[in-house]
Amino acid sequence: MEEDRGEVILFRVAGALLALLALTVGLSFADLGRFSFAVALTVAAAKALLVAYYFMELDESVDAVRFMAAAGLVWLGLLLAGTLTDLITRR
């Protein structure tokens, strides 16, 4: 019974990912002005969190794996911050 529940959750997560994909495609046609990047990044972060938590099974992983996943997110944040800083200072 537990395996059936796990499969149902994975199918629901896959459906949520497809819905977020449809949202991404729909938002690409919408003119959101200066909020386009923020909205796209938020949707992408939601998709990444769903994949990491459920498909990579971070909820059942040991603490070292969770720490390394968090360290990767921190590193990604630093890279994005540096890129945005460069972009802002060039204008």
C-alpha positions, 0 to 999 in steps of 0.5 A, a space after each residue: 500500500 505504501 508503494 501505491 501512495 508513493 506512486 500517486 504522489 510522484 504522478 501528482 508531482 509530475 502533473 504539477 511540473 507539467 502545469 508549471 511548464 504550461 504556466 511558463 509557456 503561457 507567461 512567455 507570451 504575456 508582457 509583464 514588463 520588468 517583472 518578467 524575470 522575477 516571475 520566470 525565476 519564481 516558477 523555475 525555482 518552484 519546479 527545481 524544488 519539486 524535482 529536488 524534494 520528490 524525484 531526488 528524494 531529499 526528504 529521505 536523504 541523510 543530512 550530508 546530502 541535504 547539506 550539499 544540496 543546500 550548498 549548491 543552492 547557495 552557490 547558485 544564489 551567489 552566481 546569480 547575485 554576481 550576474 545581476 550586479 554586473 547587469 545593474 552596474 552596466 546600465 
